[in-house]
């Protein structure tokens, strides 16, 4: 097993130092051989690929100089108190807290979970013969993705959520809370694995937040595995701060008659790149994928989706929306791929953008690749501004322009937030949108 690859790509030398230091730690050698092979293969891929360049089509609208030219440290301690954590997030039966990518049991609240749901540090669960071992890195597969390769090698903390009750009638709200802290370019490499056994139900919100003045780089990978007839409601929030960079790869693998509701909200983060990769593996699989990116100042948000219909009689609904203000920039690339055997596919893809400033920009590119002949697939995108007639209507009824603007923007945003089925989680995300809009108006 190789431990060091020849460094030929610009910008990865500091990460080679982190890789060497990681291998020298005592806990690294205690990991199962299979996991160490995954890590080593990940590093070899990252050393070969290097950081994305503007000339590469999939990366041409986003620059990663803040990461490749940064100087990052690891801070596995990260000082926070329970009172700091208490104000972060929605009401949940359990809250798992990771500080700078590392799980903190003392800050987490997991004592009231039913027997059918378990949550544990991921590293502790990756022994031979465990459920986590069986599913880890089975959905997260992309041999040409540099940030996935980096995470495969360098991740230091994460959580494993497992649902096993096929007879449960209700989902148990869980919150995975990632908090970045520190002003010295902290690097967080984290991993989440969520497995819903056949017939089980899980409701998970994963939040990535930063303390005031946080300066850091998060590279996160999340795998969602929904087995036969399982249901996963997964929501994701990124709001780490304007001096933060956030890379994320979310992989979804669905089996027969499973259902996944996935929603993503990002705002108040300097650089965001999120990729959603969905494989509808068997008949009857169904997913609703919604997203909202709120961009202001000089922030940049890049969202990409790949929806792969592999089996027949599967259904997908995808709706991403963007609200852009200031000098912000948004990117959306959505792709639906219908494989040859995926007859009777039913798929919709839409991206709508509301531009509030003359200086804001958005790039949108919905795409279809269809290799079957009996399908129903639609796609489309729009870019627009606030409707003058609607503004006049509000003002003619005594509503001042600022309030009218907020009502219209909130209505645009809530149209996609409404898909969240867990009331406490829905309110949490609605408050995030309202607070962002209030801050944007104040600025």
CORHU-V214823 format. One record per residue. N is the residue number from 1. D_CENTER is the distance of its C-alpha to the mean C-alpha in Angstrom with 2 decimals. Layout:
# CORHU-V214823
n=N d_center=D_CENTER
n=N d_center=D_CENTER
This chain:
# CORHU-V214823
n=1 d_center=31.09
n=2 d_center=30.54
n=3 d_center=29.41
n=4 d_center=29.66
n=5 d_center=29.20
n=6 d_center=31.12
n=7 d_center=29.30
n=8 d_center=29.85
n=9 d_center=26.79
n=10 d_center=26.77
n=11 d_center=24.44
n=12 d_center=23.62
n=13 d_center=26.71
n=14 d_center=25.20
n=15 d_center=22.52
n=16 d_center=25.48
n=17 d_center=26.98
n=18 d_center=23.97
n=19 d_center=24.16
n=20 d_center=27.88
n=21 d_center=27.55
n=22 d_center=25.03
n=23 d_center=27.49
n=24 d_center=30.26
n=25 d_center=28.81
n=26 d_center=30.51
n=27 d_center=27.53
n=28 d_center=26.38
n=29 d_center=29.66
n=30 d_center=29.45
n=31 d_center=26.38
n=32 d_center=27.20
n=33 d_center=28.40
n=34 d_center=25.86
n=35 d_center=22.95
n=36 d_center=24.85
n=37 d_center=25.33
n=38 d_center=21.61
n=39 d_center=21.29
n=40 d_center=24.36
n=41 d_center=23.40
n=42 d_center=20.04
n=43 d_center=22.07
n=44 d_center=24.61
n=45 d_center=22.11
n=46 d_center=20.63
n=47 d_center=24.24
n=48 d_center=25.13
n=49 d_center=22.32
n=50 d_center=22.02
n=51 d_center=19.87
n=52 d_center=19.30
n=53 d_center=22.21
n=54 d_center=22.83
n=55 d_center=25.10
n=56 d_center=22.45
n=57 d_center=21.64
n=58 d_center=17.91
n=59 d_center=17.61
n=60 d_center=20.55
n=61 d_center=19.03
n=62 d_center=17.09
n=63 d_center=18.92
n=64 d_center=17.83
n=65 d_center=21.12
n=66 d_center=19.73
n=67 d_center=18.26
n=68 d_center=20.95
n=69 d_center=23.72
n=70 d_center=22.52
n=71 d_center=24.03
n=72 d_center=21.66
n=73 d_center=22.74
n=74 d_center=21.51
n=75 d_center=22.11
n=76 d_center=21.76
n=77 d_center=23.81
n=78 d_center=22.32
n=79 d_center=24.73
n=80 d_center=23.63
n=81 d_center=25.61
n=82 d_center=25.03
n=83 d_center=25.89
n=84 d_center=23.13
n=85 d_center=20.56
n=86 d_center=22.37
n=87 d_center=21.53
n=88 d_center=17.75
n=89 d_center=16.14
n=90 d_center=17.49
n=91 d_center=20.34
n=92 d_center=19.37
n=93 d_center=21.61
n=94 d_center=19.81
n=95 d_center=17.74
n=96 d_center=16.60
n=97 d_center=16.59
n=98 d_center=15.52
n=99 d_center=17.20
n=100 d_center=16.42
n=101 d_center=14.53
n=102 d_center=17.49
n=103 d_center=18.03
n=104 d_center=20.83
n=105 d_center=22.83
n=106 d_center=25.17
n=107 d_center=22.61
n=108 d_center=21.02
n=109 d_center=22.58
n=110 d_center=22.58
n=111 d_center=26.28
n=112 d_center=26.31
n=113 d_center=24.27
n=114 d_center=26.27
n=115 d_center=27.38
n=116 d_center=25.25
n=117 d_center=21.95
n=118 d_center=21.49
n=119 d_center=19.07
n=120 d_center=19.87
n=121 d_center=18.96
n=122 d_center=17.66
n=123 d_center=20.30
n=124 d_center=23.02
n=125 d_center=22.20
n=126 d_center=22.25
n=127 d_center=25.99
n=128 d_center=27.81
n=129 d_center=28.10
n=130 d_center=25.26
n=131 d_center=22.64
n=132 d_center=19.87
n=133 d_center=21.96
n=134 d_center=22.43
n=135 d_center=18.76
n=136 d_center=17.14
n=137 d_center=16.16
n=138 d_center=17.48
n=139 d_center=14.47
n=140 d_center=12.89
n=141 d_center=15.79
n=142 d_center=16.16
n=143 d_center=19.20
n=144 d_center=18.97
n=145 d_center=15.57
n=146 d_center=16.46
n=147 d_center=13.27
n=148 d_center=12.80
n=149 d_center=16.51
n=150 d_center=16.32
n=151 d_center=13.95
n=152 d_center=16.24
n=153 d_center=19.08
n=154 d_center=18.16
n=155 d_center=15.81
n=156 d_center=17.91
n=157 d_center=16.29
n=158 d_center=14.02
n=159 d_center=14.60
n=160 d_center=15.81
n=161 d_center=15.94
n=162 d_center=18.71
n=163 d_center=20.26
n=164 d_center=23.77
n=165 d_center=25.80
n=166 d_center=26.71
n=167 d_center=28.95
n=168 d_center=26.73
n=169 d_center=26.97
n=170 d_center=24.24
n=171 d_center=20.74
n=172 d_center=20.40
n=173 d_center=17.84
n=174 d_center=15.89
n=175 d_center=13.92
n=176 d_center=12.08
n=177 d_center=12.74
n=178 d_center=11.98
n=179 d_center=14.67
n=180 d_center=15.56
n=181 d_center=19.30
n=182 d_center=21.93
n=183 d_center=23.23
n=184 d_center=23.95
n=185 d_center=20.95
n=186 d_center=19.19
n=187 d_center=16.97
n=188 d_center=14.28
n=189 d_center=13.38
n=190 d_center=11.66
n=191 d_center=10.97
n=192 d_center=10.37
n=193 d_center=12.45
n=194 d_center=13.04
n=195 d_center=16.26
n=196 d_center=18.16
n=197 d_center=21.73
n=198 d_center=23.92
n=199 d_center=24.44
n=200 d_center=22.30
n=201 d_center=19.86
n=202 d_center=16.85
n=203 d_center=15.09
n=204 d_center=12.16
n=205 d_center=10.35
n=206 d_center=8.10
n=207 d_center=9.06
n=208 d_center=9.16
n=209 d_center=12.65
n=210 d_center=15.54
n=211 d_center=19.24
n=212 d_center=21.61
n=213 d_center=22.25
n=214 d_center=19.38
n=215 d_center=19.23
n=216 d_center=16.70
n=217 d_center=14.29
n=218 d_center=11.09
n=219 d_center=10.09
n=220 d_center=7.56
n=221 d_center=7.66
n=222 d_center=7.07
n=223 d_center=9.93
n=224 d_center=11.04
n=225 d_center=14.78
n=226 d_center=16.86
n=227 d_center=20.54
n=228 d_center=23.47
n=229 d_center=23.53
n=230 d_center=20.58
n=231 d_center=18.24
n=232 d_center=14.69
n=233 d_center=13.39
n=234 d_center=9.74
n=235 d_center=8.41
n=236 d_center=5.65
n=237 d_center=7.44
n=238 d_center=7.69
n=239 d_center=11.49
n=240 d_center=12.82
n=241 d_center=15.90
n=242 d_center=17.52
n=243 d_center=18.47
n=244 d_center=15.05
n=245 d_center=13.05
n=246 d_center=9.34
n=247 d_center=8.34
n=248 d_center=5.30
n=249 d_center=6.23
n=250 d_center=5.42
n=251 d_center=9.09
n=252 d_center=11.09
n=253 d_center=14.84
n=254 d_center=17.21
n=255 d_center=20.91
n=256 d_center=23.86
n=257 d_center=23.62
n=258 d_center=20.22
n=259 d_center=18.13
n=260 d_center=14.42
n=261 d_center=13.31
n=262 d_center=9.65
n=263 d_center=8.96
n=264 d_center=6.65
n=265 d_center=8.70
n=266 d_center=8.98
n=267 d_center=12.48
n=268 d_center=14.97
n=269 d_center=13.32
n=270 d_center=15.53
n=271 d_center=13.37
n=272 d_center=9.78
n=273 d_center=8.84
n=274 d_center=5.75
n=275 d_center=7.15
n=276 d_center=7.26
n=277 d_center=10.36
n=278 d_center=12.45
n=279 d_center=15.92
n=280 d_center=18.34
n=281 d_center=20.85
n=282 d_center=23.63
n=283 d_center=25.60
n=284 d_center=24.56
n=285 d_center=20.79
n=286 d_center=19.07
n=287 d_center=15.63
n=288 d_center=14.80
n=289 d_center=11.64
n=290 d_center=11.59
n=291 d_center=10.00
n=292 d_center=11.69
n=293 d_center=11.78
n=294 d_center=14.67
n=295 d_center=16.35
n=296 d_center=19.58
n=297 d_center=21.85
n=298 d_center=21.01
n=299 d_center=17.23
n=300 d_center=15.39
n=301 d_center=12.19
n=302 d_center=11.53
n=303 d_center=9.52
n=304 d_center=10.56
n=305 d_center=10.95
n=306 d_center=13.41
n=307 d_center=15.03
n=308 d_center=17.74
n=309 d_center=20.59
n=310 d_center=22.55
n=311 d_center=24.87
n=312 d_center=27.01
n=313 d_center=26.74
n=314 d_center=22.95
n=315 d_center=21.34
n=316 d_center=18.18
n=317 d_center=17.58
n=318 d_center=15.06
n=319 d_center=15.28
n=320 d_center=13.41
n=321 d_center=15.30
n=322 d_center=15.73
n=323 d_center=18.17
n=324 d_center=19.53
n=325 d_center=22.21
n=326 d_center=24.13
n=327 d_center=23.62
n=328 d_center=19.92
n=329 d_center=18.56
n=330 d_center=15.96
n=331 d_center=15.21
n=332 d_center=14.25
n=333 d_center=15.04
n=334 d_center=14.99
n=335 d_center=16.92
n=336 d_center=18.54
n=337 d_center=20.60
n=338 d_center=23.36
n=339 d_center=25.10
n=340 d_center=28.91
n=341 d_center=29.12
n=342 d_center=26.64
n=343 d_center=29.43
n=344 d_center=29.05
n=345 d_center=25.40
n=346 d_center=24.37
n=347 d_center=21.45
n=348 d_center=20.65
n=349 d_center=18.38
n=350 d_center=18.68
n=351 d_center=17.48
n=352 d_center=19.45
n=353 d_center=19.68
n=354 d_center=21.84
n=355 d_center=23.29
n=356 d_center=25.10
n=357 d_center=26.58
n=358 d_center=28.84
n=359 d_center=26.97
n=360 d_center=23.41
n=361 d_center=22.29
n=362 d_center=19.92
n=363 d_center=19.75
n=364 d_center=18.95
n=365 d_center=19.57
n=366 d_center=19.19
n=367 d_center=20.82
n=368 d_center=22.49
n=369 d_center=23.91
n=370 d_center=26.23
n=371 d_center=28.49
n=372 d_center=29.88
n=373 d_center=32.54
n=374 d_center=32.09
n=375 d_center=28.80
n=376 d_center=27.64
n=377 d_center=24.91
n=378 d_center=24.37
n=379 d_center=22.29
n=380 d_center=22.74
n=381 d_center=21.66
n=382 d_center=23.37
n=383 d_center=23.64
n=384 d_center=25.95
n=385 d_center=27.21
n=386 d_center=28.47
n=387 d_center=31.38
n=388 d_center=34.70
n=389 d_center=36.48
n=390 d_center=34.00
n=391 d_center=34.33
n=392 d_center=38.11
n=393 d_center=37.98
n=394 d_center=36.25
n=395 d_center=38.66
n=396 d_center=41.66
n=397 d_center=40.86
n=398 d_center=40.86
n=399 d_center=37.14
n=400 d_center=36.72
n=401 d_center=34.55
n=402 d_center=31.87
n=403 d_center=31.47
n=404 d_center=31.59
n=405 d_center=28.86
n=406 d_center=26.57
n=407 d_center=27.42
n=408 d_center=26.68
n=409 d_center=23.33
n=410 d_center=22.31
n=411 d_center=23.59
n=412 d_center=21.55
n=413 d_center=18.30
n=414 d_center=19.29
n=415 d_center=19.98
n=416 d_center=16.34
n=417 d_center=15.58
n=418 d_center=18.52
n=419 d_center=16.74
n=420 d_center=15.44
n=421 d_center=18.14
n=422 d_center=18.27
n=423 d_center=20.50
n=424 d_center=19.55
n=425 d_center=15.83
n=426 d_center=16.90
n=427 d_center=19.23
n=428 d_center=16.72
n=429 d_center=14.56
n=430 d_center=17.89
n=431 d_center=19.12
n=432 d_center=16.24
n=433 d_center=17.18
n=434 d_center=20.87
n=435 d_center=20.72
n=436 d_center=19.01
n=437 d_center=21.68
n=438 d_center=24.43
n=439 d_center=23.51
n=440 d_center=23.37
n=441 d_center=26.76
n=442 d_center=28.16
n=443 d_center=27.25
